[in-house]
Amino acid sequence: MVEIVTTTGDVHVVEEQSTHFTSASAHILIQEIMVCSRDLDIIKQKTNEVEQKLKNMINVLGRI
């Protein structure tokens, strides 16, 4: 058994299998990639929102 800890603290315990790459393992990998991609999109959106707020603050401070 192999224990995998993600950056969010989730722990996945998986059973070691043969080194063959199966359709099922590919499907699981694709799902994980899609979740990571969605999370990265959310982070990008929030980063852009924070950047815009900071620009607005700088503009306001520049007028004072």
Buried (B, 14 or more C-beta within 10 A) or exposed (E): EEEEEEEEEEEEEEEEEEEEEEEEEEEEEEEEEEEEEEEEEEEEEEEEEEEEEEEEEEEEEEEE
